[in-house]
Amino acid sequence: MIDELFEYGVYLALLVALAIPLSAYLNKVMAGQKTVLSRVLVPVENAVYRCIRVDKSEDMGWKRYLVSAFAFSAICLVGLFAILMLQGLLPLNPEGIPGMSWDLAFNTAVSFVTNTNWQAYSGESALSYFSQAIGLTVQNFVTPAVGLGVLFALFRGIVSEGNPGLGNFWVDVTRAVLFVLIPLSLVVTMIDVQQGSPQNFNEYETVQLLEPVGVTADGSIVDADDPAAVETIDQATVPMGPQASQVAIKQLGTNGGGYNGVNSASALENPTPLTNLVQCLSLLLIPVACVFSFGRFVMDRRQGRAVFAAMFILLVGALVAIAVFEQMGTPQLAADGQVYMGASGQSGGNMEGKETRFGVTDSSLWAAFTTAASNGSVNAMHDSFTPIGGMVPIVLMALGEVVFGGVGCGLYGMLGFVILTVFIAGLMVGRTPEYLGKKIGPKEMRMAVILCITTPLLILVGAGIMSLDPATANSLNNPGVHGFSEVLYAATSAGGNNGSAFAGFNGNTPLINLVLGFEMLANRFIPIAAVCVLAGSLAVRPKVATSAGTLSTSNALFVFLLVLMVLLIGALTMFPALALGPVAEQLMMVL
């Protein structure tokens, strides 16, 4: 256990150590200040503005900023939908993969445009190189850039003293892509390629298996000499293509969509312990940096540290819960010593669905990071986790991706909880609520409430609709309470713009594709609209002087209240649904 705690500590320490300097760089980039890359990238940036005919000096109000964000996303949605439908006619398709069905193309296009990357298909067998590299990877860059731009628009609204301008959407997105996402992705891509991840446009390769396997009539894998085998397989197909570049931005942009069906459990996407370390840190790097950027931007680093403390407490608590339950396994696994449950010398505990290269320790760490980060990539199958081990990722997503969350959207979601906490705490002490020198009025409260309740509301509605559809039962690998957990996880993943799956839920039916698609759209763009309205309202509010009675929003008490508010609204809203799924399954195992 000491080794596991040491590894977790190293990951968390490295994450913070890298995020702090990145936060300073982020602020410089988004303010248009000179950076180490300015000499190379500023001419490229200016060329982009000339091509799209944008005046970079224009300062947009909240309405224009919001319309620009919506229009850009709509264009991306239509373009990606067309690529997926027509990929059979497009170039870079050596395997001759046909276009997607309309409902799957809609679901996939929505998924990548909303930074969710939910995949109801296996990437290496359903998508061409053109769709992967030009369709999906491009969205992996621009969608986190939209989130980062909206976040900094909110920052500007908070610090503004009467100026309604929130910045320029097109400038924010361009700078985020050119100065932040591309350079970081190049670094991670080079590491992945050096460690063995493919980066080419070659045709898929066929290799000889070291040991042939047999396949039974029902599709089960057995030994080649097993009498039940009706077919012997001695060859395997190895997917090629531009994998390393997509893997890098899928992690850094909190996208998560895997090039291969098994995602980051694949030795092609995640070949070595070094790539596992780099990719796992990439999941949360920019979201954590955004929190420290907030403190720097408002000229009060204590505010950033307070929000970070609340998020960090929730993350560590989730990580510990997953690791403990996965190491302990279930009473059935531990019975009579038939399964090794220790952690010394080899991977032990609940190893079902986990890569032996990573074991329980790295799988638990990744599961906590990817569902906290709204990333969705996996290096283990969450469907095989213990009931409580699988419930914790659901809770992290259901909180509204506010435990660091996605690039930009995680922090602006948490700031909604901050404003709600300030309002309730202000009522408790009989003072008009204010935050960072701005009075919190009815309009700000309405937007904050929208930010806080949109995710759990959409999750419950989506899960309810899917549960009523008879076709959903046919999409499940498991009956009973675990089957409901699979449906709930899918609805939560889409509603939280996460994209991970229990891997026991097929989800590729017309109704499910449409329900999850609209759920992803709503949870992406309703909060963006609320943030823009909130930023515009705060921007025109005058600053008020801090007095002795002003509620501190940077001390330990406020951090405690903020954590409590997140748990009350997020976790308790989901508790009845959780009780029907993972909680019931856990009780069935122990009683």
C-alpha positions as CSV (number, residue, x, y, z in Angstrom):
1,M,0.0,0.0,0.0
2,I,3.0,2.3,0.7
3,D,4.1,1.9,-3.0
4,E,0.6,2.8,-4.2
5,L,0.3,5.9,-2.1
6,F,3.8,7.0,-3.2
7,E,2.8,6.6,-6.8
8,Y,-0.4,8.6,-6.3
9,G,1.6,11.3,-4.5
10,V,4.1,11.5,-7.4
11,Y,1.4,11.9,-10.0
12,L,-0.5,14.6,-8.0
13,A,2.8,16.5,-7.2
14,L,3.9,16.4,-10.9
15,L,0.5,17.6,-12.0
16,V,0.6,20.6,-9.7
17,A,4.2,21.4,-10.5
18,L,3.5,21.5,-14.2
19,A,0.2,23.3,-14.0
20,I,1.5,26.3,-12.0
21,P,3.9,27.6,-14.7
22,L,1.5,26.7,-17.4
23,S,-1.1,28.9,-15.7
24,A,1.1,32.0,-16.1
25,Y,1.7,31.1,-19.8
26,L,-2.0,30.7,-20.4
27,N,-2.7,34.2,-19.0
28,K,0.0,35.7,-21.2
29,V,-1.4,33.9,-24.3
30,M,-5.0,34.9,-23.8
31,A,-4.0,38.5,-23.1
32,G,-1.9,38.7,-26.3
33,Q,1.3,39.3,-24.4
34,K,4.7,38.2,-25.7
35,T,5.7,34.6,-25.0
36,V,8.6,32.3,-26.0
37,L,6.6,31.2,-29.1
38,S,5.5,34.7,-30.2
39,R,8.2,35.2,-32.8
40,V,7.2,32.0,-34.6
41,L,3.4,32.0,-34.0
42,V,2.3,35.6,-34.1
43,P,2.7,35.9,-37.9
44,V,0.7,32.7,-38.2
45,E,-1.9,34.1,-35.9
46,N,-2.2,37.3,-37.9
47,A,-2.5,35.3,-41.1
48,V,-5.4,33.4,-39.6
49,Y,-7.2,36.7,-38.9
50,R,-6.7,37.9,-42.4
51,C,-8.0,34.6,-43.8
52,I,-11.2,34.7,-41.7
53,R,-11.5,38.5,-42.0
54,V,-11.5,39.2,-38.2
55,D,-10.5,42.4,-36.6
56,K,-8.5,41.2,-33.5
57,S,-9.0,44.5,-31.8
58,E,-12.8,44.1,-31.7
59,D,-14.1,43.8,-28.1
60,M,-17.3,41.7,-28.2
61,G,-20.2,42.1,-25.8
62,W,-21.7,38.9,-24.3
63,K,-24.4,38.5,-27.1
64,R,-21.9,38.7,-29.9
65,Y,-19.5,36.5,-28.1
66,L,-22.2,33.9,-27.6
67,V,-23.5,34.0,-31.1
68,S,-20.0,33.6,-32.4
69,A,-19.4,30.5,-30.3
70,F,-22.7,29.0,-31.3
71,A,-22.2,29.8,-35.0
72,F,-18.7,28.3,-35.0
73,S,-19.9,25.1,-33.3
74,A,-22.8,24.8,-35.7
75,I,-20.5,25.0,-38.7
76,C,-18.2,22.4,-37.1
77,L,-21.2,20.1,-36.5
78,V,-22.4,20.2,-40.0
79,G,-19.0,19.7,-41.5
80,L,-18.1,16.7,-39.3
81,F,-21.5,15.1,-39.9
82,A,-20.9,15.4,-43.7
83,I,-17.4,13.9,-43.4
84,L,-18.7,10.9,-41.4
85,M,-21.6,10.2,-43.8
86,L,-19.4,10.5,-46.9
87,Q,-16.2,9.0,-45.7
88,G,-16.6,6.1,-48.2
89,L,-16.2,8.6,-51.0
90,L,-13.4,10.6,-49.4
91,P,-9.6,10.0,-49.7
92,L,-7.3,8.3,-47.1
93,N,-9.4,5.3,-46.8
94,P,-7.2,2.3,-47.7
95,E,-9.5,-0.2,-45.9
96,G,-12.5,1.0,-47.9
97,I,-14.6,1.7,-44.8
98,P,-18.2,2.9,-45.7
99,G,-19.9,6.0,-44.4
100,M,-21.8,5.9,-41.1
101,S,-25.5,5.6,-40.7
102,W,-27.2,9.0,-40.2
103,D,-28.0,8.5,-36.6
104,L,-24.5,7.3,-35.7
105,A,-22.9,10.1,-37.7
106,F,-25.1,12.6,-35.9
107,N,-24.2,11.2,-32.5
108,T,-20.5,11.1,-33.3
109,A,-20.5,14.6,-34.8
110,V,-22.3,16.0,-31.7
111,S,-20.0,14.1,-29.5
112,F,-16.8,15.6,-30.8
113,V,-18.2,19.1,-31.3
114,T,-19.3,19.2,-27.7
115,N,-15.9,17.9,-26.3
116,T,-17.6,14.7,-25.2
117,N,-16.2,12.1,-27.6
118,W,-18.7,9.4,-26.8
119,Q,-18.1,6.6,-29.2
120,A,-20.8,4.0,-30.1
121,Y,-18.4,2.4,-32.5
122,S,-14.9,1.0,-32.7
123,G,-12.6,3.6,-34.2
124,E,-10.2,1.4,-36.1
125,S,-13.0,-0.5,-37.9
126,A,-15.5,2.3,-38.4
127,L,-13.5,5.3,-39.4
128,S,-11.1,6.1,-42.3
129,Y,-7.8,8.0,-41.8
130,F,-9.5,11.1,-43.3
131,S,-12.3,10.9,-40.7
132,Q,-9.9,10.3,-37.9
133,A,-7.3,13.0,-38.8
134,I,-9.3,15.7,-40.6
135,G,-12.7,15.1,-38.9
136,L,-12.1,14.1,-35.3
137,T,-8.6,15.4,-34.6
138,V,-9.5,18.9,-35.8
139,Q,-12.5,19.0,-33.4
140,N,-10.2,17.7,-30.6
141,F,-8.3,21.0,-31.0
142,V,-11.1,23.5,-31.6
143,T,-13.7,22.3,-29.0
144,P,-11.4,22.7,-25.9
145,A,-10.3,26.1,-27.4
146,V,-14.0,27.2,-27.4
147,G,-14.2,26.2,-23.7
148,L,-11.0,28.0,-22.8
149,G,-12.2,31.1,-24.7
150,V,-15.6,31.2,-22.8
151,L,-13.8,30.8,-19.5
152,F,-11.5,33.8,-20.1
153,A,-14.6,35.8,-21.2
154,L,-16.0,35.1,-17.8
155,F,-12.7,36.1,-16.2
156,R,-12.9,39.4,-18.0
157,G,-16.4,40.0,-16.9
158,I,-15.5,39.4,-13.3
159,V,-12.6,41.9,-13.3
160,S,-14.2,44.5,-15.6
161,E,-15.3,47.8,-14.1
162,G,-18.2,48.8,-16.3
163,N,-16.8,47.8,-19.7
164,P,-19.3,45.4,-21.3
165,G,-16.6,43.9,-23.6
166,L,-15.6,40.3,-22.9
167,G,-12.9,39.9,-25.6
168,N,-13.0,38.5,-29.1
169,F,-14.2,34.9,-29.5
170,W,-12.2,34.3,-32.7
171,V,-9.0,35.7,-31.2
172,D,-9.4,33.5,-28.1
173,V,-10.0,30.3,-30.0
174,T,-7.1,31.0,-32.4
175,R,-4.6,31.8,-29.6
176,A,-5.7,28.7,-27.6
177,V,-5.1,26.4,-30.6
178,L,-1.9,28.0,-31.8
179,F,-0.1,28.8,-28.6
180,V,-1.4,26.2,-26.1
181,L,-2.9,23.1,-27.7
182,I,-0.6,22.6,-30.7
183,P,2.7,23.0,-28.9
184,L,1.7,20.8,-26.0
185,S,0.4,18.2,-28.4
186,L,3.6,18.1,-30.4
187,V,5.5,17.3,-27.2
188,V,3.2,14.5,-26.2
189,T,3.0,13.2,-29.8
190,M,6.8,12.9,-30.0
191,I,7.0,11.0,-26.7
192,D,4.3,8.6,-27.9
193,V,5.9,8.0,-31.3
194,Q,9.3,7.5,-29.6
195,Q,7.7,4.9,-27.3
196,G,6.1,3.0,-30.2
197,S,2.7,4.5,-31.0
198,P,2.0,4.5,-34.8
199,Q,2.0,7.7,-36.8
200,N,1.6,7.0,-40.5
201,F,-0.9,6.5,-43.3
202,N,0.0,2.9,-44.1
203,E,-2.5,0.1,-44.7
204,Y,-3.3,-2.1,-41.8
205,E,-0.8,-4.9,-41.2
206,T,-1.3,-8.6,-40.8
207,V,0.9,-10.4,-38.3
208,Q,1.3,-14.0,-37.2
209,L,0.1,-14.8,-33.6
210,L,2.8,-16.3,-31.3
211,E,0.2,-18.8,-30.2
212,P,-2.9,-19.7,-32.3
213,V,-6.3,-19.6,-30.6
214,G,-9.6,-21.3,-31.2
215,V,-13.1,-19.9,-31.6
216,T,-16.2,-21.8,-30.5
217,A,-19.6,-21.7,-32.2
218,D,-20.8,-18.9,-29.8
219,G,-17.7,-16.8,-30.4
220,S,-15.8,-17.6,-27.2
221,I,-12.0,-17.8,-27.4
222,V,-10.4,-21.1,-26.4
223,D,-7.2,-23.0,-26.9
224,A,-6.5,-24.0,-30.5
225,D,-6.6,-27.7,-29.6
226,D,-9.8,-27.4,-27.6
227,P,-12.5,-29.9,-29.0
228,A,-15.1,-27.1,-28.9
229,A,-13.2,-24.9,-31.3
230,V,-14.8,-24.7,-34.7
231,E,-12.2,-22.3,-36.1
232,T,-8.5,-21.7,-35.5
233,I,-7.0,-18.2,-35.8
234,D,-3.3,-17.8,-36.3
235,Q,-3.2,-14.2,-37.7
236,A,-4.2,-10.8,-36.3
237,T,-4.7,-7.4,-38.0
238,V,-2.8,-4.5,-36.5
239,P,-4.4,-1.0,-37.2
240,M,-2.1,1.6,-38.5
241,G,-2.7,5.3,-39.1
242,P,-2.1,8.7,-37.4
243,Q,-2.6,7.4,-33.9
244,A,0.0,9.3,-31.8
245,S,-1.2,12.7,-32.9
246,Q,-4.8,12.0,-32.1
247,V,-3.9,10.4,-28.7
248,A,-2.0,13.5,-27.7
249,I,-4.8,16.0,-28.2
250,K,-7.5,13.6,-27.0
251,Q,-5.8,13.7,-23.6
252,L,-4.7,17.4,-23.5
253,G,-8.0,18.7,-24.8
254,T,-10.0,16.6,-22.3
255,N,-11.6,14.9,-25.4
256,G,-10.9,11.2,-24.7
257,G,-12.1,9.6,-28.0
258,G,-9.9,6.7,-28.7
259,Y,-8.4,5.9,-32.1
260,N,-8.9,2.2,-31.2
261,G,-11.9,0.6,-29.6
262,V,-10.1,-0.3,-26.4
263,N,-8.8,3.3,-26.1
264,S,-5.8,3.8,-23.9
265,A,-5.8,0.2,-22.8
266,S,-4.4,-0.5,-26.3
267,A,-0.6,-1.0,-26.6
268,L,-0.8,1.0,-29.8
269,E,-2.2,4.1,-28.1
270,N,-0.5,3.6,-24.7
271,P,2.5,1.4,-25.2
272,T,4.7,1.9,-22.1
273,P,4.7,3.1,-18.5
274,L,6.2,6.4,-19.7
275,T,3.3,7.0,-22.1
276,N,0.9,6.1,-19.3
277,L,2.5,8.7,-17.0
278,V,2.5,11.4,-19.6
279,Q,-1.0,10.8,-20.8
280,C,-2.4,10.5,-17.4
281,L,-0.9,13.8,-16.4
282,S,-2.2,15.3,-19.7
283,L,-5.8,14.5,-18.6
284,L,-5.8,17.2,-16.0
285,L,-2.9,19.4,-16.9
286,I,-4.8,22.3,-18.6
287,P,-7.9,22.2,-16.3
288,V,-5.6,22.5,-13.2
289,A,-3.6,25.2,-14.8
290,C,-6.9,27.1,-15.5
291,V,-7.6,27.2,-11.8
292,F,-4.3,28.8,-11.0
293,S,-4.8,31.1,-14.0
294,F,-8.0,32.4,-12.4
295,G,-6.1,33.5,-9.3
296,R,-3.5,35.3,-11.3
297,F,-6.2,36.9,-13.6
298,V,-8.2,38.4,-10.7
299,M,-5.0,39.5,-9.0
300,D,-5.7,37.4,-5.9
301,R,-4.0,34.0,-6.0
302,R,-5.8,33.0,-2.8
303,Q,-9.0,32.8,-4.8
304,G,-7.4,30.3,-7.2
305,R,-5.9,28.3,-4.4
306,A,-9.3,28.1,-2.6
307,V,-11.1,26.8,-5.7
308,F,-8.1,24.4,-6.3
309,A,-8.4,23.1,-2.7
310,A,-12.0,22.3,-3.1
311,M,-11.5,20.5,-6.4
312,F,-8.4,18.7,-5.0
313,I,-10.2,17.4,-2.0
314,L,-13.0,15.9,-4.1
315,L,-10.4,14.4,-6.5
316,V,-8.3,12.8,-3.8
317,G,-11.5,11.4,-2.0
318,A,-12.7,9.9,-5.3
319,L,-9.2,8.4,-6.0
320,V,-9.0,6.8,-2.6
321,A,-12.5,5.3,-2.8
322,I,-11.8,3.7,-6.2
323,A,-8.4,2.4,-5.3
324,V,-9.6,0.9,-2.0
325,F,-12.7,-0.9,-3.4
326,E,-10.8,-2.2,-6.5
327,Q,-8.0,-3.5,-4.3
328,M,-10.4,-5.2,-1.9
329,G,-12.5,-6.6,-4.7
330,T,-15.7,-8.2,-3.8
331,P,-16.5,-10.9,-1.2
332,Q,-17.0,-13.4,-4.1
333,L,-13.5,-12.7,-5.4
334,A,-11.9,-12.9,-1.9
335,A,-13.7,-16.1,-0.9
336,D,-11.5,-19.1,0.0
337,G,-8.3,-17.3,-1.3
338,Q,-9.0,-18.3,-4.9
339,V,-8.1,-14.9,-6.2
340,Y,-5.0,-13.0,-5.1
341,M,-6.1,-9.8,-3.4
342,G,-2.7,-8.5,-2.2
343,A,-0.6,-5.8,-3.8
344,S,2.9,-7.1,-3.2
345,G,5.0,-8.4,-6.0
346,Q,2.2,-8.6,-8.5
347,S,-1.1,-6.9,-9.4
348,G,-3.9,-8.1,-7.2
349,G,-7.4,-7.2,-6.2
350,N,-10.1,-6.9,-8.9
351,M,-8.1,-7.5,-12.0
352,E,-11.1,-8.2,-14.3
353,G,-11.1,-5.8,-17.3
354,K,-7.7,-4.3,-16.4
355,E,-4.5,-4.4,-18.3
356,T,-1.9,-6.4,-16.5
357,R,0.7,-3.7,-17.4
358,F,-1.2,-1.2,-15.2
359,G,-3.0,-3.3,-12.6
360,V,-5.4,-1.8,-10.0
361,T,-3.1,1.1,-9.1
362,D,-2.8,2.8,-12.5
363,S,-6.3,1.8,-13.5
364,S,-7.8,3.5,-10.4
365,L,-5.7,6.6,-10.9
366,W,-6.7,6.9,-14.6
367,A,-10.4,6.2,-13.8
368,A,-10.4,9.1,-11.2
369,F,-8.5,11.5,-13.5
370,T,-10.5,10.8,-16.6
371,T,-13.9,11.2,-15.1
372,A,-12.9,14.2,-13.0
373,A,-11.4,15.8,-16.1
374,S,-14.4,15.2,-18.4
375,N,-11.9,13.4,-20.6
376,G,-13.4,9.9,-21.0
377,S,-10.4,8.0,-22.2
378,V,-9.8,4.7,-20.3
379,N,-7.0,2.3,-19.7
380,A,-9.3,-0.3,-18.1
381,M,-12.9,-1.3,-18.6
382,H,-15.0,0.5,-16.0
383,D,-17.8,-2.0,-16.6
384,S,-15.6,-4.6,-14.7
385,F,-15.0,-2.4,-11.7
386,T,-16.6,-3.3,-8.4
387,P,-20.0,-1.7,-7.8
388,I,-18.7,1.2,-5.7
389,G,-15.5,1.4,-7.7
390,G,-17.7,2.0,-10.8
391,M,-20.1,4.3,-8.9
392,V,-17.4,6.9,-8.0
393,P,-16.7,7.8,-11.7
394,I,-20.4,8.2,-12.2
395,V,-20.5,10.6,-9.3
396,L,-17.5,12.6,-10.5
397,M,-19.3,13.0,-13.9
398,A,-22.6,13.8,-12.3
399,L,-21.2,16.6,-10.2
400,G,-21.2,18.6,-13.5
401,E,-17.6,18.1,-14.5
402,V,-16.5,20.6,-11.8
403,V,-13.7,18.5,-10.2
404,F,-11.2,20.3,-12.6
405,G,-13.4,19.1,-15.4
406,G,-12.9,19.9,-19.1
407,V,-10.7,22.6,-20.6
408,G,-12.4,25.8,-19.5
409,C,-15.8,24.3,-18.9
410,G,-14.7,22.6,-15.7
411,L,-13.8,25.8,-14.0
412,Y,-16.7,27.9,-15.2
413,G,-19.0,25.2,-13.9
414,M,-17.3,25.3,-10.5
415,L,-17.5,29.1,-10.4
416,G,-21.3,28.6,-10.7
417,F,-21.1,26.6,-7.5
418,V,-18.9,29.3,-6.0
419,I,-21.5,32.0,-6.7
420,L,-24.2,29.8,-5.3
421,T,-22.2,29.2,-2.1
422,V,-21.5,32.9,-1.7
423,F,-25.2,33.6,-2.0
424,I,-26.3,31.0,0.5
425,A,-23.5,31.9,2.9
426,G,-24.4,35.6,2.6
427,L,-28.0,34.8,3.5
428,M,-26.8,32.9,6.6
429,V,-24.9,35.9,8.0
430,G,-27.5,38.5,6.8
431,R,-25.3,40.2,4.2
432,T,-25.8,41.0,0.5
433,P,-23.8,38.4,-1.3
434,E,-20.8,39.6,-3.3
435,Y,-17.9,37.9,-5.0
436,L,-14.6,39.6,-5.9
437,G,-16.0,43.0,-5.3
438,K,-19.2,42.4,-7.4
439,K,-22.7,42.2,-6.0
440,I,-24.5,39.0,-6.8
441,G,-28.0,39.8,-7.9
442,P,-31.0,37.8,-9.1
443,K,-29.7,37.6,-12.7
444,E,-26.3,36.2,-11.6
445,M,-28.1,33.7,-9.3
446,R,-30.3,32.4,-12.1
447,M,-27.3,31.8,-14.3
448,A,-25.4,30.1,-11.4
449,V,-28.3,27.8,-10.8
450,I,-28.4,26.8,-14.4
451,L,-24.7,26.0,-14.3
452,C,-25.3,23.8,-11.2
453,I,-28.4,21.8,-12.1
454,T,-28.2,21.4,-15.9
455,T,-25.9,18.3,-15.8
456,P,-27.8,16.2,-13.2
457,L,-31.2,17.2,-14.7
458,L,-30.1,16.1,-18.2
459,I,-28.6,12.9,-16.9
460,L,-31.8,11.8,-15.1
461,V,-34.0,12.7,-18.1
462,G,-31.7,10.8,-20.5
463,A,-31.5,7.7,-18.3
464,G,-35.3,7.7,-17.9
465,I,-36.0,7.9,-21.6
466,M,-33.5,5.2,-22.5
467,S,-34.8,2.9,-19.8
468,L,-38.3,3.1,-21.3
469,D,-37.0,2.0,-24.7
470,P,-37.2,-1.9,-25.2
471,A,-34.2,-1.7,-27.5
472,T,-32.0,-0.5,-24.7
473,A,-32.3,-3.9,-23.0
474,N,-30.9,-5.5,-26.2
475,S,-27.9,-3.2,-26.0
476,L,-26.9,-4.4,-22.5
477,N,-24.4,-7.2,-21.8
478,N,-25.7,-7.7,-18.3
479,P,-29.3,-7.9,-16.9
480,G,-30.6,-6.6,-13.6
481,V,-29.1,-3.8,-11.5
482,H,-25.7,-3.9,-13.3
483,G,-27.6,-3.4,-16.6
484,F,-29.2,-0.3,-15.2
485,S,-25.8,0.9,-14.0
486,E,-24.6,0.6,-17.6
487,V,-27.6,2.7,-18.8
488,L,-27.0,5.2,-16.0
489,Y,-23.3,5.4,-16.8
490,A,-24.0,6.1,-20.5
491,A,-26.5,8.9,-19.6
492,T,-24.1,10.4,-17.1
493,S,-21.2,10.2,-19.5
494,A,-23.1,12.1,-22.2
495,G,-24.7,14.5,-19.7
496,G,-21.4,15.3,-18.2
497,N,-19.7,15.7,-21.6
498,N,-17.3,13.0,-20.6
499,G,-17.5,10.2,-23.2
500,S,-16.3,7.2,-21.3
501,A,-18.4,4.1,-21.1
502,F,-19.0,1.0,-19.0
503,A,-18.1,-1.0,-22.2
504,G,-20.9,-3.3,-21.5
505,F,-23.4,-1.0,-23.2
506,N,-23.6,-1.1,-27.0
507,G,-25.6,2.1,-27.3
508,N,-25.8,2.1,-31.1
509,T,-29.5,2.3,-31.7
510,P,-31.3,5.2,-33.4
511,L,-33.1,6.3,-30.2
512,I,-30.1,6.0,-28.0
513,N,-27.9,7.9,-30.5
514,L,-30.5,10.7,-30.7
515,V,-31.1,10.8,-26.9
516,L,-27.4,10.9,-26.1
517,G,-26.8,13.3,-28.9
518,F,-29.3,15.9,-27.7
519,E,-28.2,15.4,-24.1
520,M,-24.6,16.2,-25.1
521,L,-25.7,19.3,-27.1
522,A,-27.8,20.6,-24.2
523,N,-25.1,20.1,-21.6
524,R,-22.5,21.8,-23.7
525,F,-24.3,24.9,-24.9
526,I,-26.8,25.7,-22.1
527,P,-23.9,26.3,-19.7
528,I,-22.0,28.2,-22.3
529,A,-25.0,30.5,-22.8
530,A,-25.4,30.9,-19.0
531,V,-21.7,31.7,-18.6
532,C,-21.8,34.4,-21.3
533,V,-24.9,36.0,-19.8
534,L,-23.3,35.8,-16.3
535,A,-20.1,37.4,-17.7
536,G,-22.0,40.2,-19.4
537,S,-24.0,40.9,-16.2
538,L,-20.9,41.0,-14.0
539,A,-18.9,43.1,-16.5
540,V,-21.3,46.1,-16.1
541,R,-21.6,45.9,-12.3
542,P,-19.5,48.4,-10.5
543,K,-16.9,47.3,-8.0
544,V,-17.8,47.7,-4.3
545,A,-15.3,48.3,-1.6
546,T,-14.4,45.4,0.7
547,S,-15.4,45.9,4.3
548,A,-14.9,44.1,7.6
549,G,-18.1,42.2,7.1
550,T,-17.3,41.0,3.6
551,L,-17.5,37.2,3.4
552,S,-14.0,35.7,2.8
553,T,-14.0,33.4,-0.2
554,S,-10.5,32.2,0.2
555,N,-10.4,30.6,3.7
556,A,-10.8,27.0,4.9
557,L,-14.4,27.6,5.9
558,F,-15.4,28.7,2.4
559,V,-13.6,25.7,0.9
560,F,-15.6,23.4,3.2
561,L,-18.9,25.2,2.3
562,L,-18.0,24.9,-1.4
563,V,-17.3,21.2,-1.2
564,L,-20.5,20.7,0.7
565,M,-22.6,22.6,-1.8
566,V,-21.1,20.5,-4.7
567,L,-21.9,17.3,-2.9
568,L,-25.4,18.3,-1.9
569,I,-26.5,19.4,-5.3
570,G,-24.6,16.9,-7.5
571,A,-24.3,13.7,-5.5
572,L,-27.7,13.8,-3.7
573,T,-29.6,14.7,-6.8
574,M,-28.2,11.4,-8.3
575,F,-28.6,9.3,-5.2
576,P,-32.0,7.7,-6.0
577,A,-30.7,6.6,-9.4
578,L,-27.4,5.4,-7.8
579,A,-29.4,3.4,-5.3
580,L,-31.1,1.5,-8.1
581,G,-27.8,0.6,-9.7
582,P,-24.4,0.4,-8.1
583,V,-25.6,0.7,-4.5
584,A,-28.1,-2.1,-4.9
585,E,-25.4,-4.2,-6.6
586,Q,-23.0,-3.7,-3.8
587,L,-25.6,-4.6,-1.2
588,M,-26.5,-7.8,-3.2
589,M,-22.8,-8.8,-3.0
590,V,-22.3,-8.3,0.7
591,L,-25.7,-9.3,2.2
